[in-house]
Amino acid sequence: MLNKTLLPQSVAREIQTMIQTGTLKAGEKIPSQRDFAQKFGISRASLREALLTLETLGLIKTEAGRGTYISAPSAGNEGHSGHMAPWRYSDSYSVFDVFQTRILLEGEIARLSAGRLTQLQLEKMERATQTMADCWERQDLLANVEADLEFHAIIVSACSNSMLKALYQTVRDQVTETQRQPIPITDPKRMGESIAEHRRIIAALSANDANAARREMENHIRNTARCAGLSP
């Protein structure tokens, strides 16, 4: 039995596959949430979470009063919708605030993780980075982001400050959303740059260079924010 965290991701993956294989076509309206939830044998709450993830990735679009549709790719945008979904946490924090917080929090976490990562962890980070590249090539956007999340989570796990680790967990949902949010407007060049930034972070951490690790992480997050049209 899948746990509550994995279940929406599993359903999101099934729907992504249906889009990629043409079972669900661009411009097609998806079934009602009630019918779709019954099809997958899940609660409507789990389905809504899966659909929100897919909307952030630009694979579907919800139109007020009309329903939810499979996004049509923009011309020359590598199959992407070319527009970002509404920020789902706007009632609490702006996306700008979250990126700004990420720079402060993850930069310091990277600094405090230098010298504490095992060789196995560093190798896992490299594999996650390669997975990001491979999944981008085949447009498996869910797996691309999951690998990105794994990369950052490994660094957090090695942080020497338990309060900073706890703070990160309290904002993890918002942080995760900023890692998904720019995907629909990310071009192959930017993804290549992001992957290169990951490798520079790994190099700094491998060299136990705390200041370089912080600098590279801050630069990476700023560049991701710029991709979303922001300059925190």
C-alpha positions, -999 to +999 in steps of 0.1 A: +000+000+000+014+034-010+016+060+018-002+093+016+029+111+003+036+087-025+000+081-037-006+115-054+029+112-071+020+077-083-012+090-098+005+120-113+030+097-130+001+076-145-016+107-158+017+120-172+022+087-190-013+090-204-004+124-218+029+112-232+013+082-250-015+102-264-042+085-243-050+121-232-044+146-260-036+183-260-067+204-256-087+175-243-108+180-211-100+155-185-129+136-167-145+151-137-126+147-104-152+123-092-149+100-123-111+103-124-108+095-087-130+064-092-109+053-122-077+054-101-094+041-069-082+070-049-097+099-028-106+131-045-081+148-022-052+127-035-063+133-070-064+170-065-029+169-051-018+150-082-035+174-105-019+204-088+015+189-093+008+184-130-006+219-134+026+234-118+047+214-143+026+228-171+011+195-182-025+205-175-044+238-171-075+246-151-099+271-165-124+287-141-159+275-148-148+252-177-127+225-162-092+210-165-075+205-199-044+189-212-020+218-220-011+224-257+026+229-261+038+263-272+056+265-305+094+259-301+091+252-264+101+215-263+066+203-256+060+227-227+030+249-222+051+281-220+032+296-190+036+291-153+006+280-132-008+302-105+013+301-073-006+278-050+006+293-017-003+329-025-025+331+006+005+328+028+038+336+010+047+350-024+069+330-047+095+358-044+095+354-006+101+317-009+130+321-033+145+348-011+142+325+020+157+296+000+188+317-008+193+324+029+184+290+043+198+266+017+230+287+013+237+283+050+227+247+050+252+240+021+279+258+040+273+237+072+271+205+052+306+209+037+329+183+052+300+162+065+288+144+033+300+108+028+314+096-005+282+076-009+261+107-005+282+126-030+278+098-055+240+098-049+240+135-056+259+130-089+234+102-099+205+124-091+220+152-112+225+127-141+189+115-137+177+151-140+195+154-173+183+120-186+146+126-176+146+160-191+157+145-224+127+122-225+105+148-209+097+128-178+091+161-159+079+144-127+111+123-124+132+153-133+119+172-104+120+142-080+157+139-088+162+176-081+144+172-048+166+142-038+198+163-046+188+191-023+174+167+004+208+149+007+225+182+014+200+191+041+204+157+057+241+164+063+236+199+078+252+202+113+225+225+126+194+206+136+173+237+139+181+248+103+171+212+092+138+215+111+132+250+096+137+236+061+112+208+068+085+234+078+088+252+045+095+221+023+062+222+005+067+258-006+104+251-015+093+220-036+068+242-054+095+267-064+115+237-079+085+228-100+071+263-108+097+274-135+096+240-154+069+251-180+091+280-191+125+263-188+144+258-221+170+231-227+198+257-223+187+267-188+183+230-177+218+224-189+230+253-168+211+241-138+227+207-141+261+223-144+253+243-112+245+211-094+279+197-103+297+228-091+279+225-058+290+188-056+326+199-064+326+225-036+311+200-011+336+173-022+365+197-016+350+205+018+350+242+008+322+256+029+322+291+015+322+279-021+293+255-013+273+284+000+282+306-029+273+280-055+240+271-038+230+308-036+239+313-073+219+282-083+188+293-065+191+329-078+194+316-114+163+294-109+144+324-096+155+344-127+141+316-148+108+323-131+112+360-139+123+370-104+154+387-089+155+380-052 
